[in-house]
């Protein structure tokens, strides 16, 4: 199947992205390198699709991609035939953006005079770049500074940029007219003319004729909708998990979120929306991983990203039912830590994991509020964990052990005292810290210096307002003077 055939199916919404797929994450340079590979005729792998008539939540490919987009998902209630992408989303989305759309508001251009041979085959041979109107106009103005001015490209020699979408849509006559126009505008040598002719022909060939550059495998292709041999949602989810485990492009939490989206459709929009909301006005920078970890914890499923939990429908139902209250508990923790502990940055607290026990605690507390008389214990326990940072390593086992052994028995008995003494005891056991002393403060120097300067965050809008957390004297000078390393780096 040719690339153009695939992209036409994407444009017609025949090939779509299931909710289990993560966001488009390829940086610009990776997209450009993909186009270079295609122009060279290099194979770019396999796209795995699943043809189905089932009502599975999906979204269209993005034409106008922008960082941080929130997706709109659709239902297939009429049970039309759809091909869902299980593997190859990043490559297909890159090609769709390149030929039909834009990347953060910029269009893709191709230097049709590039493609010169190089001694280093690893260098990009064909020059593509994303430009906004201003960038293109700037090149165009330079190109027209004189009659036939040979504007130099990165590979040396003349350069002529053509919008990829225009080149893609051009027929034989349009390409011939473009070739004549370029020869009139730019002084070309014989090699340049030959390369221009070859590039225009090659661009058409690799996209519309060559079926070997991007191979496609379609599960259940052309099987009748009622055929008993068709794969179930559970089968395809297992295929998706195994494919992505083998290639390891997805983290464990990515797979967890993908499985959640398949079995709990609303999470595809509600989870990212909550993450965006909770990070407004602070520097906690909480992410989907943190929310899922908290959701697992409050649902009694531990704090590890265990894929097997989501293969049971009752566990997914449990997560769905606890989601709103868990979000409220996270909101309450963010408020309490900001107002009562005077901190609004996860990095100062030793990472997101430090907050998980407090989310579990407030999830079960009446009205998700710190009970009267417990603010002091809440604050002291938070700072004990923040300074000692016991959850910055072995978080999966330590978090759940502390929650299961210290907080859960209390809340099950409707005792809402925060276990400060036990927090101190565990920190002593895990990190061998015996009290509020120099060693504790030295364990998290950044937090120590922020507390000393009465700063609530490690972020500042104006550089000169940033906290003083570096050395007063250059380290090299202190070393020359013979100071030992522990003193040089002492708070």
N, C-alpha and C positions, 0 to 999 in steps of 0.2 A: 504494500500500500504506500502511495507517495505521501509526502508531507502535506501537499496542498489538499489531498483527499481528506486527511485527518483534520486539518484546520477548517475545511468547509463543514465537516460534521460538527466541529466545535461551534462554529458560527451559527449553525442551524439548530443548536441545542440538542443534537443527537448524542454527542459525547459531553458528559457533564462530570462534576466533581461530587462525590458523596460526602456527607457531613463528617465521616470519619477522617477525611483528609485534613492535614494541618494547613496552615497558611502558606502562601508563596514566600520563600525565604531566600531565593538566590540573589546575591548582590549583582550589581550592574556588570562588573568585570567577568562574571561567570556566564552571563547571557551573551556578552560579546565573544567570549571564547567558544561558546557553543556554535555561534554563527560562523566563526572561522573554521571550526571542524567540519561543518556542513559544506562550506565552499571548497574545502579540500577533498570532499568526498569520503571523509572518515565516518565509519559507523558510530552512532551515538546511543546505541543500546536498544532496549526492548521496552515498549509500553504495554502494560497488562491491563486489559479492560474486561468488564463483566457486562454482558448483555442481559437485561432483565426487564420484566414487566411489573415487578413489585412496586408497591408504594413506599419508596425509600427516599428520605429527605436528601435533597441535593442543592447545589448552587452552580451557577454558570461560571465559566472562565471570565477573568477580568480583562476587559479591553484596556481600560485606563487604570493601570495599577498605581496605587499610592500606599506608602508605608502606613501601617496602623489601621487599615480599612476594617470595618465591621461588615460581615457578609449578610446578605439576605438569602434565606433558604426557601426552597420551594417543595411542594408535595407533588407526588405523581398519582393523584387520586383517580385519574382516568386510566391509569395503568398503561400508558403509552410505552413503546419500546425505548429504552434508554441504554446507553453504554456508559458505565461508571468507571472512572479511572482508579485502579488499585495501585498501580506503580507507573511512574513516569510523569507525574504531575508537573514537576519543576521544569522539565524539558519542554513539555507541551505548552505550559503557560508562558515560558520564555519565547517560544516561537510565535504564539498568538499575540503577545505584546509587540514583538518585533515587526510582524507583518500587518497587524490590524490596529494596534493601539499605541500606548505610550507608557513610559516608566517615570513616575513622579512628575508628570506634566511635560516630559520631553520625548520627542520622536526619534526614531532610529534612522541614521543615515549611513550609506555605504560609499566608501571611496572607490569608485569604479576603475581607478587607475592603480589601485594597490595590487598586491599579489606578486611582488618581486621575489626572486629566489634569495635565500639566505643560507649562510653556512650553518646556522643554528636552527634546526627544524622545530625546536620547541617554541621559538618565537612566533607570535601571531603574524600570519602572513597577509591576511585580508583585513583591512581596517574598517571597523564599524564603530560608530559613536552615537550616543544619545545627546541631542541638542535641543534647547528651547529656541524660540524664534530669534531671540537676541543673539544666541550663539551662532545660528546659521547665517543671520544677516551679517555678522561680523566676518565670518569666513567669506561670504559672498562679496563683501566690500573689498576685502584684501585681494580676492581673486581678480577683481576688476580694476585694480590700481593702474594697470597698463594694458596695452593691447597684447593679448595672449600671455599674460603674466603667469609664469609657471610656479604657482604656490607650492611650496615644499611640503611633502607629507612626512610622517614619522619614518617611513622607509626610504626617504630621499626621492627627489624627482617631483613631477607635477602631481596635483591632487584635485579631484573633482567629486564633490559630495552629491549624492542623489538620495532622496527620501526612499527608504526601503519599501514603504507601502505603495508608492508610485511605480517603482520598478517592478514590484510584484504584480501590479494590475496591468502593466504594459503588455500589449501584444507585439507581434513581429514588426508592424509598421511603426509603432511608438518607439520600440527599441532602436530601429534603424534611424528614425528622426533624432533620437537622443544622441546616437553616435555621431551623426553629422554636426549637431549643435556643439558638442564638446570639441570636436576637431576645429570648429570655427573660433571657439572661445579660448582654447588653450593650445600653446605650441607643443606639439607631440613629436617625439622621435618615432622611428619605425617600430621599436620594441614597445613603446607606449601604445601605439595604435593597435598592435597585435594583441596586447594584453587587454585593452579595452574591449575589443571584439570578443575575445575569449571569456572575459568576465561576464559580459551581458548574456552570452550563450550558456555559460556554466550556471549562472544564477537561476536561469529558467530550468535548466536540466535537473539540478539537485533538488529543486522544490517540486517540480511537476512530473518528472519522468522517472527518476531513480527510486526504485522501491526498496533498496538495500541499506539506505542510510539509517532509517528508523524502522525497526521491525515492530510488528504489532501482533499480540496474541489476545484473542477474544474468547473468554470463557462462555460457554453455552451459545456460541454464535449460531444464529439461524434455527435454533431449536424452537418448536412451537411453545407458546406460553404455558400450555397445560401439560407439557412433557414432564413425566415423573423424574426424568434424569437431570432436570435443571437443579442447579446448586441452590441451597437455602441461604438465608442471611447468615446463619451460624457458620456454614461452610465458607462463605466468602470472607467473613470476619477472620476466620482462622487462616485463610490464605493470605489475607492482608497482614496479619500479625507475623506469620512465618516469613513472608517476603521481606518485610521490613526488619525483622530480627536478623535475617541472613545478611542483608546489605548494611545494617546498622545505621541508616540515615536518620532514624527516629530515636529519640531518647525513650527511656521507659515511661516517663511521664507523658510524652507525646502519644505513645500507644495507649496509655490509660485514658487520656482525653479522647482519642479516636474511638475507643470502645464505648466510652460514655455517650458520645454523640450519636453512635449508631443505635444504642438501646434507650437513650433518653434524649429525644430530639431537641427539646427546649434548651439543653445545656450548650448547644452549639452557639447560641446567641447570648443566653443569659450569663454564662460564665465570663466570657470576654467583656461583656458590658459591665458586670460587677467589678472586674479587675480595673477597668478604666475609671469607674466611679470612685472606688476606694482609694486610688492614688492621687486624686485631685487635692491640691492644697497641702501636700506633705511630701516627705522624701523617703517614705517607707519602701516604695518600689516593689510592692507585693505583686506576685505573678500567679498564673494559673496553677503552677506546681504547688504553691503555698496553699491556695484555696482547696485544691483536691486533697492535699495532705490533712488539712483541718477537717474536711468533710469526711474523710476516712476515719479520722480519730473520733469525732463526735458520734459517728455511726457505729463505733465499736469494732471497726475493721483493722485497727492498728494504724501505724503511720508509715508503713512501707508501701511502695507502689506495686502492689501484688495484682498482676493481670488476672489471675484465676478468680479473684473476688467478683469480677464483672461478668463472669460466665454464668452466674446465678442470678436469675431474674429478681429474686427477693432482695438481694443486696443492692441491685440497681434501684429498685423501688424505695429501699431504705435511704439511699443517697438522695434521691429525688425529694422524698418527703422531708429530709432534714436540711435541704439546701437553703431555704429562706431563713430558718433560725440560725444556721451556721453563718450566713452572711451578716445577720444582725449581731451575732457574737463577735465577728471580726470587726465590724463597725465600732462596737462598744470597746473592744480592746484598743483599737487605734485611738479612739477618743480618750480612754483612760491613760494610756501611755503618754499621749501628747499633753494632756492637762494635768495629770497627777504625778507623772514621772518626768515631765518636762523634756521629753525626747520625741523626735518625729523622724527618725532615721533608723532603718533596719541594720545598716552596716555598722552604726555605732553600737548597736545592741548585740553584735556578734553574728548577725544573719537572721533571716526570716524564721528559722527553726526555733529561736528563742521565744517567739510569740505563741507557738502552737499550744503549750500547756495552758496558757492564759485564755486562749480561745475555747479550749475544752471546758475550762472552769466557768467562764461566763456563758457558754452555751447552756449549761445546766443551772446556773444561778437564776433566781427569780427576776423576770423581766430583763435578763441578760445584763444586769448592772452589778458593779462591785458593791457587795452588801455594806451597809453602815458598819463601821468599826473594822473593816478589812482593807481599807485603802493603804494603811501603813504596811501591813504584811504583804499585800500585792506589790507595792512599790519596792520594798526591800528584797523580795524574792526575785523580782525582775532584774534589779541591779546586781544581785548575786550571780544570776545566770548570765547577765550581760558582761560583767567583768570577767568571770571565770571561763565563759564560752564553752561549756561542756557539750553543747549540741552542734558545735562547728565541725565535729567529727563523730562518727558512730551515731549519727542522728536517728537513723531508722530504729535501732535497738534501744538507745537511751531514752528517746522521747516517750515511746510507748511503755517502757518499763516504769518511768516516773509517773505517767498518767495512770497506768493500770494499778500500780501499787500504792500511790499516795493520794491522788485526786478522786479517782473513781469510787473507792470505798466511802469517802466522805459524802460525796453528792448522792450516792445511793441511799445513805442514811439521812439525807436532807440536812447535812451539816455543811455549811458554806464558808467555813473558815479556810483561808488559803494556807496550805501546809508549809509555812516558812521554815520551821525547824528542820523538817525533813528535806527541804530544798538545800539548806546549808549542809546537812549530813551527806546528801548525795554528791554535792560539789566537793566536799572533803574526800569522799570515797573515789570519785572519778578523777579529780585533778590534784589531789593531795594538798589542797588549800585549806589551811586550818583556821583562818579568821580574816577579819577586815584589816589587812596589813599591806605592806609594801609589795609583796609578791602578787596579791590579788589585783592591785592597781596596775602593776607592771604588765599583767597578762593582757590587758586591753588599754594600751597607752592612749590610743585615739580617744576613747570614751573618757578616760581620766582627764585629759587636757581640755576636752569639751565641757566637762562638768566644772572644772576649775575656772573656765572662762564664761560660764553660764550660757553656753550655746546649746540649742536644742537639735541642731541638724548639722550635717557635714556639707550641706549645699548652701551656696550663697549666690545671689544675682550679680553682685558687684565683687570683683576679685579682692579688693582691699578690705572687704568685710569678712573674708574667710577667716576661720579660726587659725591661730598660730600653733601648728602641730608639727612643724619641722624643727631642725636643730637651730639653736640660737647661734652657735658657732659651727662653721663647716666641720664635718667629721674628720676630714683629712688633717685639719689643723690640730684637733684634739688628739688624733693618733700621733702626730709629730711630737706633741707635748707629753706623750707617754701614758695617756689615760687608758685604762682597760676598757674593752668593748662594752661590758655591762654598764659602766658609768656613762659612756658616750651616748648610749641609747636609753638612759634612765629618764623617767618622766620628770 
